[in-house]
C-alpha cells in the first residue's frame, strides 16, 4: 500500500498550480464539487489550506470524511486528508513554501494568517 507520494510526484506537485480538491460527501463515496485551491510541498508532503479557514465547506468535509479525490498536474488521485496538528516548525516550513510558490499573489498574505493556517491539511495517496 502506498503511504506517501513518490519524489517524482512531489517535484511535479511543487510547481503545479492546478489543484482541485473534492472531499467526499457524507455518504463517504461521492466526491464533492471540485474546488480550485493552492497546494504546496513541504517536509516531503503535500499540503493545502482553506482560504476561509475552518469555516470552509471543503475543509469541514475533508476533516469529517477524511478522504476524497484531488486533481493535480493533470492527474486524478484518490486521497486521504489529515488535519495538521499544531507544529510551529512545520507551519513555518509550509508558510515558506507558500511564499516561494505564490509570492507574487495579492492573496498570499491572507493565506499566512491564523484562519487559513488553522485549516492546513496534509494530503496522502489512498489505495482503493
Residue pairs with C-beta under 8 A, 6 or more apart in sequence:
1 127
2 125
2 127
3 124
3 125
4 44
4 45
4 124
4 125
5 13
5 44
5 45
5 46
5 124
5 125
7 44
10 41
10 44
10 46
12 73
13 39
13 41
13 46
13 72
13 73
14 40
14 41
14 97
14 101
15 101
16 39
16 72
16 73
17 38
17 101
18 36
18 71
18 72
18 73
18 74
19 36
19 37
19 38
19 39
19 48
19 70
19 71
19 72
20 34
20 35
20 36
20 37
20 70
20 71
20 72
21 34
21 35
21 37
21 48
21 58
21 62
21 68
21 70
21 123
22 31
22 32
22 33
22 34
22 35
22 58
22 68
22 69
22 70
22 71
23 31
23 32
23 58
23 61
23 62
23 64
23 65
23 67
23 68
23 81
24 30
24 31
24 32
24 61
24 65
24 67
24 68
25 31
25 32
25 61
25 65
26 64
26 65
28 65
28 67
31 68
31 69
32 58
32 61
32 68
34 71
35 58
37 48
37 50
37 51
37 58
38 48
38 49
38 98
38 101
38 102
38 111
39 46
39 47
39 48
39 72
39 123
40 46
40 47
40 48
40 94
40 97
40 98
40 101
41 47
41 97
42 90
42 93
42 94
42 96
42 97
43 90
43 93
43 94
45 122
45 123
45 124
46 72
46 122
46 123
46 124
47 84
47 94
47 97
47 120
47 121
47 122
47 123
48 120
48 121
48 123
49 94
49 98
49 111
49 116
49 117
49 119
49 120
49 121
50 56
50 58
50 59
50 115
50 116
50 119
50 121
51 107
51 110
51 111
51 116
52 59
52 115
52 116
52 119
53 59
53 114
53 115
53 116
53 118
53 119
54 60
54 115
54 118
54 119
56 119
59 119
59 121
61 68
62 68
62 81
62 83
62 121
63 81
63 83
63 121
65 81
66 80
66 81
66 82
67 78
67 79
67 80
67 81
67 126
68 78
68 79
68 81
69 76
69 77
69 78
69 79
70 76
70 77
70 79
70 123
71 77
77 125
77 126
78 125
78 126
78 127
78 128
79 123
79 124
79 125
79 126
80 123
80 124
80 125
80 126
81 121
81 122
81 123
82 121
82 122
82 123
82 124
83 119
83 120
83 121
83 122
84 90
84 91
84 94
84 120
84 121
84 122
91 117
91 120
94 120
95 112
95 117
98 108
98 111
98 112
99 108
99 112
102 108
102 111
110 116
